[in-house]
Amino acid sequence: MIAVQDHIDAVQETIPLPTPDMSGDELFKLGMMYSTGQGGAPVDLVSAHMLFNLASMKGSMEATVYRRELSQEMEREDVAEAQRAARRWLDQGTTALRA
């Protein structure tokens, strides 16, 4: 059991989290990690959609295309959750900037 937790901890340390200063291209690459399971990231389409959405907002045209394609493969509820997650992430960044 400990070995499994050690592996989970190691994976979490190697997967970067999105930060407000990331460019659209960086967010797009992170979205690709989650959409394909690259770099030790789990395949998580909701997170991938959220990251493509954020990258698109920062000008990544590739992210706009991938977000659209991914949304066609996802359940409507999952797309809605990804959109809510992107709004929460944006709200947290705005709150941090005000603090």
Residue frames as qw, qx, qy, qz and C-alpha x, y, z in Angstrom:
[[0.000, 0.885, 0.466, 0.000, 0.00, 0.00, 0.00],
 [0.312, -0.781, 0.097, 0.533, 2.81, 2.42, 0.83],
 [0.418, -0.102, 0.587, 0.686, 4.44, 1.83, -2.57],
 [0.192, 0.657, 0.636, 0.356, 1.21, 2.81, -4.35],
 [0.166, -0.941, -0.232, 0.182, 0.96, 6.04, -2.32],
 [0.440, -0.542, 0.333, 0.633, 4.64, 6.81, -3.02],
 [0.369, 0.231, 0.655, 0.618, 3.96, 6.38, -6.75],
 [0.038, 0.842, 0.514, 0.162, 0.90, 8.68, -6.57],
 [0.319, -0.860, -0.017, 0.397, 2.92, 11.31, -4.69],
 [0.463, -0.283, 0.488, 0.684, 5.75, 11.10, -7.24],
 [0.278, 0.502, 0.647, 0.503, 3.34, 11.52, -10.17],
 [0.094, -0.921, -0.377, 0.024, 1.67, 14.51, -8.52],
 [0.404, -0.716, 0.160, 0.546, 5.05, 16.16, -8.00],
 [0.415, -0.103, 0.586, 0.689, 6.01, 15.78, -11.67],
 [0.175, 0.642, 0.632, 0.398, 2.78, 17.13, -13.19],
 [0.133, 0.010, -0.138, 0.981, 2.80, 20.91, -13.21],
 [0.086, 0.687, 0.664, -0.284, -0.29, 22.76, -12.11],
 [0.280, 0.692, 0.324, 0.581, -1.62, 25.69, -14.13],
 [0.338, -0.492, -0.276, 0.753, -0.53, 29.09, -12.87],
 [0.253, 0.878, 0.292, -0.285, -1.83, 32.55, -13.82],
 [0.038, -0.777, 0.402, 0.482, 1.48, 33.45, -15.45],
 [0.562, 0.025, 0.764, 0.318, 1.42, 30.50, -17.88],
 [0.219, 0.330, -0.414, -0.820, 1.14, 31.35, -21.54],
 [0.808, 0.248, 0.031, -0.534, -1.51, 29.95, -23.82],
 [0.654, 0.423, -0.623, -0.072, 1.07, 27.56, -25.28],
 [0.044, 0.292, -0.849, 0.438, 2.09, 26.30, -21.83],
 [0.588, 0.060, 0.492, -0.639, -1.54, 25.74, -20.84],
 [0.789, 0.368, -0.274, -0.409, -2.13, 23.97, -24.16],
 [0.445, 0.389, -0.798, 0.118, 0.80, 21.60, -23.52],
 [0.227, -0.132, 0.776, -0.573, -0.56, 20.86, -20.06],
 [0.733, 0.222, 0.179, -0.618, -3.97, 20.16, -21.58],
 [0.691, 0.406, -0.559, -0.213, -2.32, 17.75, -24.02],
 [0.090, 0.302, -0.884, 0.345, -0.75, 15.91, -21.09],
 [0.446, 0.075, 0.657, -0.604, -4.17, 15.36, -19.53],
 [0.742, 0.369, -0.042, -0.558, -5.94, 14.53, -22.79],
 [0.749, 0.411, -0.510, -0.099, -3.43, 11.84, -23.77],
 [0.891, -0.452, 0.025, 0.046, -1.85, 10.71, -20.49],
 [0.645, 0.540, -0.274, 0.467, 1.59, 12.00, -21.46],
 [0.148, 0.573, -0.448, 0.670, 4.27, 12.77, -18.91],
 [0.227, -0.090, -0.854, 0.459, 2.71, 10.62, -16.21],
 [0.383, 0.015, 0.187, -0.905, -0.51, 12.60, -16.15],
 [0.383, 0.285, 0.864, -0.158, -3.71, 10.59, -15.84],
 [0.022, -0.325, -0.616, -0.717, -6.12, 10.80, -18.76],
 [0.007, -0.564, -0.592, 0.576, -8.61, 13.36, -17.47],
 [0.244, 0.494, 0.546, 0.631, -10.77, 14.88, -20.18],
 [0.205, -0.910, -0.361, -0.006, -12.47, 17.37, -17.84],
 [0.467, -0.692, 0.134, 0.534, -9.09, 18.80, -16.79],
 [0.465, 0.054, 0.529, 0.708, -7.87, 18.75, -20.39],
 [0.111, 0.738, 0.534, 0.399, -10.95, 20.67, -21.57],
 [0.327, -0.902, -0.175, 0.220, -10.50, 23.19, -18.74],
 [0.505, -0.486, 0.311, 0.642, -6.85, 23.72, -19.69],
 [0.360, 0.320, 0.585, 0.652, -7.67, 24.03, -23.40],
 [0.050, -0.880, -0.448, -0.148, -10.32, 26.59, -22.47],
 [0.401, -0.826, 0.031, 0.395, -7.82, 28.63, -20.43],
 [0.511, -0.191, 0.481, 0.686, -5.20, 28.34, -23.17],
 [0.264, 0.598, 0.593, 0.469, -7.74, 29.47, -25.76],
 [0.171, -0.944, -0.274, 0.068, -8.52, 32.52, -23.65],
 [0.411, -0.717, 0.282, 0.487, -4.81, 33.34, -23.72],
 [0.353, 0.734, -0.319, -0.485, -4.71, 33.17, -27.51],
 [0.286, -0.254, 0.894, 0.234, -3.80, 29.56, -28.33],
 [0.628, 0.276, -0.293, -0.666, -5.56, 28.73, -31.58],
 [0.410, 0.146, -0.899, -0.052, -4.53, 25.07, -31.25],
 [0.067, 0.111, 0.807, -0.577, -6.27, 24.91, -27.88],
 [0.518, 0.266, 0.105, -0.806, -9.45, 26.30, -29.43],
 [0.629, 0.249, -0.604, -0.421, -9.46, 23.49, -32.00],
 [0.332, 0.074, -0.914, 0.220, -8.64, 20.77, -29.48],
 [0.251, 0.115, 0.595, -0.755, -11.26, 22.04, -27.01],
 [0.638, 0.251, -0.122, -0.718, -13.93, 21.89, -29.71],
 [0.610, 0.211, -0.737, -0.202, -12.91, 18.38, -30.79],
 [0.164, 0.057, -0.872, 0.458, -12.69, 17.15, -27.20],
 [0.409, 0.104, 0.399, -0.814, -16.09, 18.55, -26.30],
 [0.702, 0.192, -0.377, -0.573, -17.62, 16.44, -29.08],
 [0.575, 0.115, -0.807, 0.075, -16.25, 13.30, -27.41],
 [0.069, 0.034, -0.713, 0.697, -17.38, 14.24, -23.90],
 [0.149, -0.629, -0.762, 0.032, -20.70, 14.01, -22.11],
 [0.025, -0.772, -0.208, -0.600, -22.53, 17.33, -21.83],
 [0.625, -0.772, -0.109, -0.031, -22.27, 17.23, -18.02],
 [0.782, -0.244, 0.074, 0.568, -18.49, 16.77, -18.20],
 [0.362, 0.487, 0.191, 0.772, -18.11, 19.75, -20.54],
 [0.316, -0.834, -0.180, -0.415, -20.19, 21.82, -18.11],
 [0.767, -0.594, -0.037, 0.241, -17.96, 20.70, -15.22],
 [0.673, 0.083, 0.130, 0.724, -14.84, 21.65, -17.19],
 [0.098, 0.677, 0.201, 0.702, -16.30, 25.10, -17.85],
 [0.554, -0.804, -0.128, -0.172, -17.16, 25.54, -14.15],
 [0.815, -0.342, 0.019, 0.467, -13.62, 24.46, -13.22],
 [0.485, 0.361, 0.144, 0.783, -12.14, 27.04, -15.60],
 [0.187, -0.797, -0.167, -0.550, -14.32, 29.78, -14.07],
 [0.733, -0.671, -0.078, 0.084, -13.31, 28.73, -10.54],
 [0.760, -0.063, 0.069, 0.643, -9.65, 28.78, -11.57],
 [0.246, 0.564, 0.166, 0.770, -10.04, 32.24, -13.09],
 [0.437, -0.813, -0.169, -0.346, -11.89, 33.49, -9.99],
 [0.808, -0.487, -0.054, 0.327, -9.12, 32.19, -7.73],
 [0.601, 0.172, 0.109, 0.773, -6.49, 34.00, -9.79],
 [0.033, -0.712, -0.196, -0.674, -8.51, 37.22, -9.66],
 [0.644, -0.743, -0.153, -0.095, -8.93, 36.86, -5.89],
 [0.800, -0.254, -0.008, 0.543, -5.19, 36.26, -5.45],
 [0.404, 0.420, 0.134, 0.802, -4.38, 39.37, -7.47],
 [0.274, -0.789, -0.176, -0.522, -6.66, 41.48, -5.26],
 [0.779, -0.574, -0.198, 0.156, -5.07, 40.18, -2.03]]
